[in-house]
């Protein structure tokens, strides 16, 4: 079994520049409310720190490389090669962050890095 991933189902933006989750539910964050460069820098720094914290091991499986980030509950991935595993882990972390933001849950701090959320306007989930 490959890790938790919705490969090929990256979040999209609607006409109001709001992130859309893979199931088309509207994410409650409008990126027009914040400085986009600041958000992307914050996201990139968080991703880099999460990947530094990743722990890899070899398991007895069709996809023998396994990785997890202990600070991020439920985040893990597998792959046939270490590169596949790392790429899968990156996708899983991205999707995990989107899912937490969509549900209004906080993002845990990793070595001082976090992803803050801007002031939000409540938007109905469709």
N, C-alpha and C positions, 0 to 999 in steps of 0.2 A: 504494500500500500504506500503510495506517495504521501507526503506530509499533508497538513491542512492547507489547501490552496484552491483558489478558483482561477486557475491558469487561464489567461486570456480574457478575464472579466475585470479589467482595471476600472476604477471609478471614472465616470465621465462627468462633464459639466453641462448644466442646462443653460438657457439663454440668459439667466440672471447670474451666471458664473458661480452657481452653487454646485458643490460636489454631489454627484448622484451615486448611491451605492449600487453594487451589481444587480440588486433586485429592483432597481429603479425607485426605491424609496429616497426621498429627499434628505440629504444630510443637513443638519441644522446650522452649518457654518457657511456664511457668505464671505468668500475670500476678498470681495471688494471692500470689506470693512477694515482690512488690515493691510499693511505694507507687504506685498507679495514676496519681495526679495527677503524681507525679514522672516517671513513664514518658511520659505524654502531653505534659508540658512539654518533656521531652528530645526527643521525636519532633517536636513542633511547631517547636522551635528548629532542629532539624536540617533539616526540610523547608524552612523559611524561608531558611536559608543555602544549601541546594542550589538553590532557585529563584533566589536572587540571583546564583549562579554560572552559571545557564543562559545559553547562547549561542543566539541565534536568527538564522536566515537564511531567505531566500526561495530556493526551488529550482524548477526546471522540472518540475512534477509536478501531478497532479490535486489533491493536498493540498500547496499551495505553501509553507506555513509549516513550517519544520523547527527543532527545538530539541534541544539536547543539554547534558548536564552533564559536562564533560571529566573531572572528578574521580571520576565514577561510571562505571566501565567498562561499556559496552554500553547505557547509558541514553540513549534518544532518543525523539522523538515527532514526528508530523506532524499537520497540520490544515488545513482549508479556510480558517479564520480564525486570527488570532493567539490569540484566546480559546480556540478549539477546541484549538489546539496546546498552549497552557499547561495546560488541563484534562487533556488526554491525558498530558502530561509529569508532572503530579502523580500520576496513576494509575500510570504506569510506575515512578516513583520508589518509591511505596508498595509495589508488587508486587516490585520489585527488593530492597527492604529485607527483606521477608518471606522471599523466596527465599534470601537470604544467611543470614538467621538460621536458617532451616529447615535449611540445610546446615552450620551451625556455622561459617560464615565471618565474618570481622570486617567491620565497616562502616567505610569510610575516614573519617578526620577531615576536615572542611571548615571552615577558619578557626577551629579550636578546638572546633567542635561535633562531637559523635559520639553514637552510640547505644550505650550499654553494655548488656551482657547480665547478668542476674542469675545467681546460682549455679543450675545446672541439674541436674535429675534426668534421667538417660537414659530416654527413652521410645521404645518400638518404633514405627517408621514402618509404617503399615498400607497 
